[in-house]
């Protein structure tokens, strides 16, 4: 991920973090149990720990896992009987015509059944207990539970993939900030060199052995170096903001006293050649997005089987009820209640093709999930190969820039000696110093690019999750 991508991703996460941590705006945060006010030098491992602890994107992913877990509990509840308590009260006022015409007839019924007279306005009260239990549904419950289980596992894999991408973004943002620090140091060294030359040029001019043009030349060079330093410092502050947003820090602000660790030197491990087969094997074993695709296939397969059960099998259920009714008062007694027990069998013969269409739709979703998983495997293989090529190219570039920086340094030192001895030109010294500054910038960029290429490969193989596991 390039610097612009990191910044945009960080701004998005910062906006989400504002909504999540709005109450913490009044004070600096202590993400991941780490008091940043006490951190003088922030290294990459600590930054990664803070990010995975407090980033709002990961918090949202954890909430999605909870949703999937509760969906699984809902599916499991179908195995249990359902018991409902019901109660109602109704006031009925008959029309004058009905009351006058049927009062005599209903009077005898109400006296014998309810022990009350038949009034034009009556209150009816009902209470009951109903239970139902599905005994067989063609194994639809089994497959629904399986689908929900794979859904929960897929959500957990999605959360891990979010963590993988977050760690990749954190490493990229951290390296960008470290590169800015290197550019600040290079600009300061350039300023220091030209300021030293300016001092010597002024002394020579004052004693009559130097030219005013030399003094003016080095004054311009000092100003140019200062300008480059200001630009590098501004870039560094921007990188700190992007990094703080990725870490989930309120206001996206790292404490002023918290400085970043310097860019690590290139070790022999960084110069090893990555092996494609080994890396691809690790990717297929560790990549959470591939695991999520696999769970999606299994979930779609279980869902298709559940729809097949609705289409091909009957439903057998047991139902029981215990209910009673009173008129005019709530003084229920045993004789007011009755009960029923029944065994119900239902099998759809025709519903306009509804269940068949649902089954075919589920099979089409399964086919889509299988193709998506296949495509994910291809994309992972492509990404691993691309990142390996990125590492190999970065290694070559680093060796080349390292050698070039050594040669340019020697050349600048020789030209400086020639200029001081009066046998070299000012133009040549300017060119040599400019070449040295450019070579140092390119070396720092190559060094950063090599580190980033390895972290990108670690992300592609899923090993970044292991590398930054506390």
N, C-alpha and C positions, 0 to 999 in steps of 0.2 A: 504494500500500500504506500503510495507516494505521500509527500508532505501535505498536499492539498486535500487528498482523500482523508488523511488522518484528522486534519483540522475540521473538515465538514462533519466527519463522524463524531468528533469531540463536541462540536457545537450542538449537534442533535442530542447527544447524551447529556450535555450540560442543561439544555432546556428541560429534559425529562427529570434531571436531578433537581432542578429548581422546584418543580411541582412536588417531588417526593420529600425534599428536605427544606421546605419553605420555612419551617419553624426554627431552623438552625442558622438563619442568615445573620443573626446578631452576634455569633461567635464563631471562631475557627473550629473546624471539625476535628475529630480524632478517629479517622476511618480505620477499620480493621483493628481497633484496639491500640492504634499507634498514635501517640501525641506528636503531631507534626511540628508543634512549637519547640519540641525538644530534639528534632532531627536536624542535625547540622549538614550532613551529606546524605542525600537520598540515592540509593543504588537501585538497579533494575529489579532485583529480586524483591526488595521491599515495596517498590512501586507496583509490581505485579500482585503482591499479597493485598495491598490496599485496594486495588482495582476489583479483584474477585470478591472482596468482602463487602464493598459498599456501592458498587456500580448499580444504578437503577435499572439498567437493561437486564442484568442478571437477576435482580429482585423480581422483575416482571416474569422472567423465565421460570423462576421458582414458583411463582403464583400459578403459572400454567400447569406445572407439575401437580400442584395441589388440586386444580380443577380436574385433571385427568384421574387423580386418585379418588376424588369424590364421585366421578362418573363410574368408576369401577365399583364403588360401594353401592351405587344405584343399581347397577346390573346384578350384583349379588343379592340385592333385596328381593329379586323376583323368585328366589328359592323359598322364601318364607311366606307363611299365610298372611292374609290381610284381614285385620279386624277393625270395624268401624262402629262407633257409637253414634246413634242418631236420635234426635229429639226435635219435636216441632209443636207449635201451637197455632191454631187457625180459628178465626172467628168468621162464621158464615151467617149471613142474613138473607133469608129467602124472600122472594117477591110476595106481595100481598095476594096475588092471584093464586100462586102455588100454595101459600100457607092456608088460605081459606078452603081451597079445593082438596088438600091432602092432609089437613091437620088431624082429622078423625082416624084416617088410615095409619099415619105415622105415630099417633099417640100410643096406640097399643104396642107397637114395635119398640118404642123408646122406653116405655114402662117396663116391658119384659126384659129388654137387653141391657139398658143402662140404669134403670130405676129412677128415671127422671122424666119430666114431661117434655113434650115436643113444643119448643118455643120457636118464635119466628127468628130469633137470634140465638145461636148456640156456639159455644167454644169447644173445639176439639183438640185434644192433647194426645200426642203419640211419643213413644219412646221405644228404642230397640237396640239390639246388638246383632251385627251381621259379620259373618266371617266367610272368607273364600280362599281357596288354596288350589293353585294350578298343579295337578299331578303329572301331566305329560303335555309337552308342547312341541314334540318333534325335535328335541334337543336345542331349541332356539335359545333358551336361557344359557345353556353351556357355551354356545358360540358367541352370545352377546357378552358374557363374562370374559371369554378369551379375547374378543375384540377390544374390550375396555382395558384388559391387562396389557395388551400390546400398545394401546393408546397411551397408557401411563408410562410404559417403557420408552415409547417414542418421544414423549414430552421430556423425560429425563435426558434422553440422548440429545434432544434439541437444546436443552439447557447447557449441556456440556459443549455442544458446538458453539453456542453463544459465548461460552467462556473461552473456547479456543480462538475465536475471531477477536474477542476482546484482548486477549493476551498478545495476539499478533499486532493489534493496533497500538497497544501500550509499548511494545518493544520498538515499533516503528517511530512512534512519537518521541520516545526516550532517546533513541539514536539521533533523530533530527535535532533535538535540543543539544545533545552532545556535540554534534557537528557544528552547530552554531557557536558553542563554546570554543571549539578548535579554531573556527574562523575569527573569533574575537582575539584569541591568543596570537594568531598569525598577523592580524592587523596591528596589534600592539607591538609585535616584534618589528614589523615594517616601519611603524612610526618611530620606534626607538632607534633603529638603524639610521633613518633619514635625519632624525634629530641630532644624532651624534655627528653625522656628516655636516649638518648645518652649523654646529658649534665649531668644528674644525675649519669650515669654509669661512666663517666670520673672522676667526683668528688670522687666517692667511690673508684675508682681505685687509684687515686692520694693519698688518705689518707690510702690506704692499706686495705680497707674493701671490695673491689670489685675485680672482675676478669677481665683480659684483654679480655677474650672471650665475656663477656657481651658488652664491648665497640665495639668490632668488629661486633658482632651480630646486634647492633642497627645502626651501620654505613651501613651495608648491607641493613637493612630495610629502612633506609632513602633513599638510592639510588634506591631501588625498588619502593618506593612511588613516587620519582621524575620521574622515567621511566613511571609509570602509568599515572602521570599527563601530561607528554609530549605526550603520545599516545592520551589521552582524548582531549588535546588542538588541536592536529592535526585533530582529528575527528570533533571537533567543527568548525574548519576553513573550512573543507570540507562541513559540513552541511550548513554553511553560504553561500558558493558558490552555492550549490544546491538551497537554498532558494532564493538567489538573482536572479538566472536564472528564477525561477518560477515567480518572481515578475516582470520580464521583464526589469531588470536594465541593461543598457549597460555595457559590460565587466564582467557581472555577479559578480559585486563587491559591497558589502555593505560598506559604509564609515566606517573607523576604529573606529570613535567615537560613532557609532551607536551600542549599545548593545541590546541584546534581554531581554525581560522581563523574570523573573524567572518562573519556573514551578509552576502552580497554585496548591493550596492545594485541596484535595478531599473534596467536600462539600456533604451535605446530598442529594442534588439533583442527584449527581453522583452515589449515592448508592441506588437510587430508582430502582425498578424492571420494565423494559420496558414491555408494553403490546403488544402482537403480533397482535391482531385484530385492535387495535387502530393504531399501526405503519403501518400495511398493508393498512389500509384505507387511511392514510396520503400519503403513497407511490403511491397508485393508483390515488390520487387526484393531487399530486404535481410533480411526476417524469416526467421531460421533454422528456426523451427517449420514455416513454410510449405514451405521447401525440404525439411525432413525428411518432411513429408506427401507431397510430390512423389516423393521417393526411395522412400517406402513403396509408392506406387502402382506404380512401375517394378519394384521388387523383387517385389511380388505378381504382376505381369504375367509376369516372367521365371520365377517359381516355377510359375505355371500352365502355361507352355509346357514346362517341364521335366517336369511330371506328364503333359502331353499326349504327350510323347515316350515315356514309360514305357508309356502306354496304347495308342499307335498304331504304334510302331515296334519292330523286333526289335533284339537286341543281338548284335553280332559281335565275338568276341574271339579272340586268339591265345594259346595256352598251350604251354609247353615245360617239360620236367623232365629232370634228370640225377640219378639216385639209385642207391644200392647197398645191399647187405645182407651182413652177416657173422655167423657163428655162432661163439660161444665166444671170439673175440678181436677186437681193433680194428685189426688189421693189414690195412687195406683196400688192394687193388690194382686196377689198371685193369680186370681181368676181372670184378671184383665190381660194376661199374657198368653201367647201361644208360641209355638216353635215350628221350624221346618228344617229338613235336611234333604239335600239333593245332590245328585251326580250329573254333571252336565257335559255333554259331548258336542263339539261343534266342528264342522268341516266345511269349508267354503266350496261350493260347487261352481258358482259363477259370480264374478264381481267386475265384469267388463274388462278382464285382462289385467286388473290392478296388481295382483300378487306376482303374476308372471313377469310383468314389466319391472316390478321392484327387484325381482331376482336377476333379470337380465341387466338392469342398471348396476347392481352390486357386482356382477361378473365383469362388466365393463370397467368399473372402478378398480377391480383387481388387476385387470390387464394394464390399466394405466399405471398402477403402482409398480408392477413388475417392470415395465419399460422405464419408469422413472429411476428405479434402482439400477437397472442396467446402464442407463445414461450417467448416473452418479458414479458408478465404477469407472466408466470411460473418462469422465471429467477428472476424477482423482488421479488416474494414471497419467493423464495429460498434464495435470498440475504438478505432479511429482517430477516428471521429466523436465518440464519447463523450469522448475525451481533448481533442479540439479544443474541444468545448463547455466542458470543464473549464478550458482555457486562457482562453477568452473570458470566462467567468464570473469567473475569478481576476483577470483584468485589470480588469474593472469594479469588483470588490470592492477591489482595491488602490487605484485612483483615488479611490474613495469614502472609504476609510479614511484615505488620505493627506490628503484635504481635511478630513475630520472631525477628524483629529488636530491640524491647523493651527488650526482654529477653536476647538477645546477648549483648546489651549495659550494662545491669545490671551485666551479668556474667563477661564481660571484666573489669568493674570497680572493682568487687570483687577480681578478679585474680590480678589486678594491685596493690591493697592494700596488698594482700598476698605476692606478690613479693617484694614490698617495705619493708614489715615487716620481710622478710627473711624466710618466711614459704612456699612460692610458688616458682615454678621452672620457669626458663627463657623460657623453651620450652612451658610451659602452657600459659605464657603470649603472646608468639608469636602466638600460636594457637588462643587465645581469640581475639587478635587484627585482625588477618586475618579473623576470622569468622565475626567480627563486620564490617569490610570493605566490605566483600562479602554480608552481610545482608543489608547494606545500599545501595549497588549497586542494589541488587534485589528489594529493596523497591522503589527506584527511577524508575527502569524499570517497576514495577507493577503499579506505579502511572501514568507513561507515557502511558502505555498500556491501562489503564482504560480510560484516556482522549481520546486516539486515537480510542478506541472501540466505544465511544459515538459519536465521529465525523463521524466515518464510518457508524454508524446507521443513523445519521442525513443525511448523503449523500444518503444512501439507501432509505430513506423516502422522500428525496427532501427538508427536513426542513433546510438543511444547506444553501439553497438559501435565506430563510427568515432570518436565524440567522445572516447572514453577509450582509444583504441589508442595504446600508447606509441610 
